[in-house]
Amino acid sequence: MRRFEYSRADAPEQAAISASSKDASFIAGGTNLLDLMKLEIETPIKLVDITRLELEKVETTADGGLRIGTLVTNSDLAAHPDVIANYPVLSRAILAGATGQLRNKATTGGNFLQRTRCYYFYQTDSACNKREPGTGCPAVNGENRTLAILGTSDACIAQHPSDMAVAMRLLDATIETVKADGSTRAIDVKDFYCLPKDTPHIENVLEAGELITHVVLPAPVKGMHTYDKVRDRASYAFALVSCAAVIDADENGSLKTVRLAFGGIGTEPWRNEEVEALLMDTDGNSDVIKQAADLLLHDAKGNGQNDFKIPLTRRLLKQVIQRALAGKGA
């Protein structure tokens, strides 16, 4: 590891100011950052420790939602009584990711910012536009079995690795931040990530030094909450395809609430609200599900080894809808 300056922040504004200089990074749990530093993929010259900040609470909002501090660990968030009772899809998504030891350290804010697990991104003697802009993307014609089929470009097909962020996208979460000048802003999760296009190294809309302070969930949505994750092994494996869903059906088997977000297939947590609208007020028959899958995967592009993700996503979508209807959305 290269030498770096280390400081601790006592307030969010102070942290933002300290990290606003070039090549500075925040560190909390560090479950992804430390690996990247050891491999010299990321080489910050300054680390700003934010673990002393009072951002470890989960609070109820006036409209019945939750306001989650950025330092709430994945384990604590998944086990929180309000999350289990009202947002079980979020609890299940978190528990489907990583190991218990990592979840004990990983933080809510940090989870949004974890980097892709593309092989070429981690192989420092290889070209990678995300790591070194302009060098190329060998994954397009190389080892791409785990990589994205939606939101890709000729410059990058790296998948987004987070399970938690998929559930947050489903739940219409909002990310609150503070900037170095003391100003704050609220960013809808749907607007937080950037598609790779010609600039895959720009992964989100955060400015230099901008610190995530809270994540806000709106009031809970009624229905069956589920997180289905298809992976190579039962634990500690990133999703090949995953689906976070909230689905509610009436006693006649008509879909009244349909929310679907997918992981493993996109360069960001993937949600298509046109697909949800197509399924609404239908009985979820095979023809409708096929139309929904066609719409979801209209722009999907496999690169050889990851072609299987297209039919796999179709089957997973069908499985989730049919299970909800079998239980009438319960």
C-alpha positions as CSV (number, residue, x, y, z in Angstrom):
1,M,0.0,0.0,0.0
2,R,1.1,3.5,-0.7
3,R,1.6,6.1,2.0
4,F,-1.4,8.3,2.8
5,E,-2.5,11.0,5.2
6,Y,-5.1,10.0,7.8
7,S,-7.5,12.3,9.7
8,R,-10.7,11.9,11.8
9,A,-13.7,14.1,11.3
10,D,-15.9,15.2,14.2
11,A,-18.7,16.7,12.1
12,P,-20.2,15.9,8.6
13,E,-19.2,19.4,7.3
14,Q,-15.7,18.9,8.5
15,A,-15.4,15.5,6.8
16,A,-16.7,17.0,3.5
17,I,-14.1,19.8,3.7
18,S,-11.3,17.4,4.6
19,A,-12.1,15.1,1.7
20,S,-12.7,17.8,-0.9
21,S,-9.0,17.8,-2.0
22,K,-7.9,15.7,-4.9
23,D,-7.4,12.0,-4.3
24,A,-9.0,12.0,-0.9
25,S,-11.5,9.3,0.3
26,F,-13.8,8.7,3.2
27,I,-13.4,5.5,5.2
28,A,-15.9,3.9,7.5
29,G,-16.2,0.1,7.4
30,G,-13.6,0.0,4.6
31,T,-14.7,-3.5,3.5
32,N,-14.2,-2.6,-0.2
33,L,-11.9,0.3,0.0
34,L,-9.1,-1.5,1.9
35,D,-9.0,-4.3,-0.7
36,L,-8.8,-1.7,-3.5
37,M,-5.9,0.1,-1.7
38,K,-4.0,-3.1,-1.2
39,L,-4.2,-3.9,-4.9
40,E,-3.4,-0.2,-5.7
41,I,-6.6,0.1,-7.8
42,E,-7.4,3.1,-5.6
43,T,-4.5,5.1,-4.2
44,P,-5.9,8.0,-2.1
45,I,-3.3,10.3,-0.7
46,K,-5.7,11.2,2.2
47,L,-8.2,9.1,4.2
48,V,-10.9,10.9,6.2
49,D,-12.3,8.6,8.9
50,I,-16.0,9.3,9.5
51,T,-16.6,6.6,12.1
52,R,-16.9,9.2,15.0
53,L,-19.8,11.0,13.3
54,E,-23.2,10.6,15.0
55,L,-24.8,8.9,12.0
56,E,-25.6,5.5,13.4
57,K,-29.3,5.9,14.1
58,V,-32.5,4.6,12.3
59,E,-35.3,7.0,12.9
60,T,-39.0,7.1,12.0
61,T,-40.0,10.0,9.7
62,A,-43.2,12.0,10.0
63,D,-44.8,10.2,7.0
64,G,-44.1,6.8,8.5
65,G,-40.8,6.1,6.6
66,L,-37.3,5.6,7.9
67,R,-34.2,7.9,8.0
68,I,-31.1,5.7,8.2
69,G,-27.7,7.1,9.2
70,T,-24.9,6.4,6.8
71,L,-22.9,4.6,9.5
72,V,-25.6,2.1,10.3
73,T,-24.0,-1.2,9.6
74,N,-25.5,-3.7,7.2
75,S,-26.1,-6.2,10.1
76,D,-27.9,-3.6,12.2
77,L,-30.0,-2.4,9.4
78,A,-31.1,-5.9,8.4
79,A,-31.9,-6.7,12.0
80,H,-33.8,-3.5,12.8
81,P,-37.3,-4.3,13.9
82,D,-38.9,-1.6,11.7
83,V,-37.0,-2.9,8.6
84,I,-38.0,-6.5,9.3
85,A,-41.6,-5.5,9.9
86,N,-42.1,-3.0,7.1
87,Y,-39.3,-3.4,4.6
88,P,-38.5,-7.1,4.6
89,V,-37.3,-6.9,1.0
90,L,-34.4,-4.7,2.3
91,S,-33.6,-7.0,5.2
92,R,-33.5,-10.0,2.8
93,A,-31.4,-8.3,0.2
94,I,-28.8,-7.3,2.8
95,L,-28.6,-10.8,4.3
96,A,-28.1,-12.2,0.8
97,G,-24.9,-10.3,0.5
98,A,-21.4,-10.9,1.8
99,T,-20.7,-12.7,5.1
100,G,-21.8,-12.0,8.6
101,Q,-18.3,-10.6,9.4
102,L,-18.4,-8.2,6.5
103,R,-22.0,-7.1,7.2
104,N,-20.9,-6.3,10.8
105,K,-18.4,-3.7,9.4
106,A,-20.0,-2.6,6.1
107,T,-22.0,0.6,6.3
108,T,-25.2,1.8,4.6
109,G,-23.5,4.7,2.8
110,G,-20.5,2.6,1.8
111,N,-22.7,-0.1,0.3
112,F,-24.0,2.3,-2.3
113,L,-20.4,3.2,-3.3
114,Q,-18.8,-0.3,-3.6
115,R,-17.0,-0.9,-6.9
116,T,-17.7,-3.5,-9.5
117,R,-16.3,-7.0,-9.3
118,C,-15.4,-7.2,-12.9
119,Y,-12.3,-9.4,-13.3
120,Y,-10.4,-6.9,-15.4
121,F,-11.1,-4.0,-13.0
122,Y,-9.3,-6.0,-10.3
123,Q,-6.5,-7.1,-12.6
124,T,-4.1,-4.2,-12.6
125,D,-2.0,-5.4,-15.5
126,S,-5.0,-5.4,-17.7
127,A,-6.7,-2.5,-19.5
128,C,-9.9,-1.2,-17.9
129,N,-11.7,2.0,-18.8
130,K,-13.3,2.1,-15.4
131,R,-9.9,2.0,-13.7
132,E,-7.8,3.8,-16.4
133,P,-10.1,5.8,-18.8
134,G,-9.2,5.3,-22.4
135,T,-7.4,2.0,-22.1
136,G,-10.2,-0.2,-23.4
137,C,-12.6,-2.9,-22.1
138,P,-11.2,-6.4,-22.6
139,A,-14.3,-7.8,-20.9
140,V,-16.4,-7.2,-24.0
141,N,-14.7,-10.0,-25.8
142,G,-13.2,-11.7,-22.8
143,E,-14.3,-13.2,-19.5
144,N,-17.7,-11.7,-19.0
145,R,-19.9,-14.4,-17.5
146,T,-20.8,-12.3,-14.4
147,L,-21.1,-9.0,-16.2
148,A,-24.0,-6.7,-17.2
149,I,-26.4,-7.1,-20.1
150,L,-28.3,-3.8,-19.5
151,G,-27.0,-0.3,-19.4
152,T,-23.7,-1.2,-21.0
153,S,-21.7,0.5,-23.6
154,D,-18.7,-0.3,-25.9
155,A,-16.6,1.3,-23.1
156,C,-17.8,-0.9,-20.2
157,I,-20.0,-3.8,-19.4
158,A,-19.2,-4.0,-15.6
159,Q,-22.1,-5.0,-13.4
160,H,-23.1,-3.2,-10.2
161,P,-22.4,-5.6,-7.3
162,S,-24.7,-4.4,-4.5
163,D,-27.7,-6.3,-3.2
164,M,-28.8,-3.6,-0.8
165,A,-28.9,-0.9,-3.5
166,V,-31.3,-3.0,-5.6
167,A,-33.8,-3.1,-2.7
168,M,-33.2,0.6,-2.1
169,R,-34.0,1.3,-5.8
170,L,-37.2,-0.7,-5.4
171,L,-38.2,1.2,-2.4
172,D,-37.7,4.7,-3.9
173,A,-35.0,5.6,-1.4
174,T,-33.5,9.1,-1.2
175,I,-29.9,9.8,-0.4
176,E,-29.1,12.8,1.7
177,T,-25.6,14.4,1.4
178,V,-23.5,17.3,2.6
179,K,-21.0,19.2,0.5
180,A,-17.7,20.9,1.4
181,D,-19.4,24.3,1.2
182,G,-21.9,23.2,3.9
183,S,-24.9,22.9,1.5
184,T,-27.0,19.7,1.5
185,R,-29.0,17.9,-1.2
186,A,-31.4,15.0,-1.5
187,I,-30.8,12.6,-4.4
188,D,-33.3,10.0,-5.5
189,V,-31.6,6.6,-5.9
190,K,-32.8,6.4,-9.5
191,D,-30.8,9.5,-10.2
192,F,-27.7,8.6,-8.2
193,Y,-25.9,6.3,-10.5
194,C,-24.4,7.1,-13.9
195,L,-24.5,4.8,-16.9
196,P,-21.1,4.1,-18.3
197,K,-21.5,5.5,-21.8
198,D,-18.0,6.9,-22.7
199,T,-17.1,7.7,-19.0
200,P,-17.4,4.5,-17.0
201,H,-15.0,5.9,-14.4
202,I,-17.8,8.3,-13.3
203,E,-20.1,6.0,-11.4
204,N,-22.4,8.4,-9.5
205,V,-23.3,12.0,-9.2
206,L,-21.4,12.8,-6.0
207,E,-19.1,15.8,-6.1
208,A,-15.6,15.8,-4.6
209,G,-15.9,15.7,-0.8
210,E,-19.7,15.2,-0.9
211,L,-20.6,12.9,2.0
212,I,-23.7,10.6,2.2
213,T,-25.2,11.4,5.6
214,H,-28.6,9.6,5.5
215,V,-30.8,7.4,3.4
216,V,-34.5,8.0,3.6
217,L,-37.2,5.5,2.9
218,P,-40.8,6.5,2.2
219,A,-43.7,4.9,3.9
220,P,-43.8,1.1,3.4
221,V,-45.6,-0.5,0.5
222,K,-48.1,-3.3,1.1
223,G,-47.6,-6.6,-0.5
224,M,-45.3,-9.7,-0.8
225,H,-41.7,-8.6,-0.2
226,T,-39.1,-10.9,-1.6
227,Y,-35.5,-10.9,-2.7
228,D,-34.5,-13.8,-5.0
229,K,-30.9,-14.2,-5.8
230,V,-29.4,-16.6,-8.3
231,R,-25.7,-17.2,-7.7
232,D,-23.0,-19.8,-8.1
233,R,-23.0,-20.9,-4.5
234,A,-25.3,-20.5,-1.5
235,S,-23.3,-17.8,0.4
236,Y,-20.8,-15.0,-0.2
237,A,-21.3,-14.9,-3.9
238,F,-22.4,-11.9,-6.0
239,A,-25.6,-12.2,-8.0
240,L,-25.7,-13.6,-11.5
241,V,-29.3,-12.3,-11.5
242,S,-31.4,-11.1,-8.6
243,C,-34.8,-9.6,-8.2
244,A,-36.2,-7.5,-5.4
245,A,-40.0,-7.3,-5.5
246,V,-43.0,-5.9,-3.8
247,I,-46.2,-7.4,-5.3
248,D,-49.8,-7.3,-4.0
249,A,-52.7,-9.1,-5.6
250,D,-56.4,-8.9,-4.7
251,E,-58.5,-11.9,-3.8
252,N,-59.4,-12.3,-7.5
253,G,-55.7,-12.7,-8.4
254,S,-55.4,-9.3,-10.1
255,L,-52.0,-7.5,-9.5
256,K,-52.6,-4.2,-7.7
257,T,-49.0,-3.4,-6.7
258,V,-46.0,-4.4,-8.8
259,R,-42.5,-3.2,-8.1
260,L,-39.5,-5.0,-9.5
261,A,-35.8,-4.2,-9.4
262,F,-33.0,-6.4,-10.6
263,G,-29.4,-6.9,-9.7
264,G,-26.5,-8.7,-11.5
265,I,-27.8,-7.7,-15.0
266,G,-27.3,-4.0,-15.0
267,T,-24.5,-1.5,-14.7
268,E,-26.6,0.0,-11.9
269,P,-29.5,-1.4,-9.9
270,W,-32.0,-1.9,-12.6
271,R,-35.7,-0.9,-12.5
272,N,-38.1,-0.4,-15.4
273,E,-41.3,1.1,-14.3
274,E,-42.9,0.6,-17.7
275,V,-42.6,-3.2,-17.0
276,E,-44.4,-2.7,-13.7
277,A,-47.2,-0.7,-15.4
278,L,-47.7,-3.4,-18.0
279,L,-48.2,-6.0,-15.3
280,M,-50.6,-3.8,-13.2
281,D,-54.3,-4.8,-13.1
282,T,-53.6,-8.1,-14.9
283,D,-53.8,-11.7,-13.7
284,G,-50.1,-12.3,-14.5
285,N,-50.8,-15.0,-17.1
286,S,-47.9,-16.4,-19.1
287,D,-48.6,-14.1,-22.1
288,V,-48.4,-10.9,-19.9
289,I,-45.3,-12.1,-18.2
290,K,-43.7,-12.8,-21.5
291,Q,-44.6,-9.3,-22.7
292,A,-43.1,-7.8,-19.5
293,A,-39.9,-9.8,-19.9
294,D,-39.6,-8.7,-23.5
295,L,-40.0,-5.1,-22.4
296,L,-37.5,-5.5,-19.6
297,L,-34.9,-7.1,-21.8
298,H,-35.6,-5.1,-25.0
299,D,-32.1,-3.5,-24.9
300,A,-30.3,-6.4,-23.3
301,K,-27.0,-7.4,-24.9
302,G,-25.0,-10.4,-24.0
303,N,-21.3,-10.7,-24.9
304,G,-21.0,-14.4,-25.2
305,Q,-20.4,-15.9,-21.8
306,N,-23.2,-13.9,-20.1
307,D,-25.8,-14.6,-22.8
308,F,-27.5,-17.0,-20.3
309,K,-28.5,-14.1,-18.1
310,I,-31.2,-13.1,-20.6
311,P,-33.3,-16.4,-20.4
312,L,-32.4,-16.7,-16.7
313,T,-33.9,-13.2,-16.0
314,R,-37.1,-14.3,-17.9
315,R,-37.4,-17.3,-15.7
316,L,-36.8,-15.4,-12.5
317,L,-39.4,-12.8,-13.3
318,K,-41.9,-15.5,-14.0
319,Q,-41.1,-17.2,-10.8
320,V,-41.5,-14.1,-8.7
321,I,-44.9,-13.1,-10.3
322,Q,-46.3,-16.6,-10.0
323,R,-45.3,-17.0,-6.4
324,A,-47.0,-13.7,-5.5
325,L,-50.2,-14.8,-7.2
326,A,-50.1,-18.2,-5.5
327,G,-50.1,-16.4,-2.2
328,K,-52.4,-13.6,-3.4
329,G,-49.6,-11.1,-2.7
330,A,-49.3,-12.1,1.0
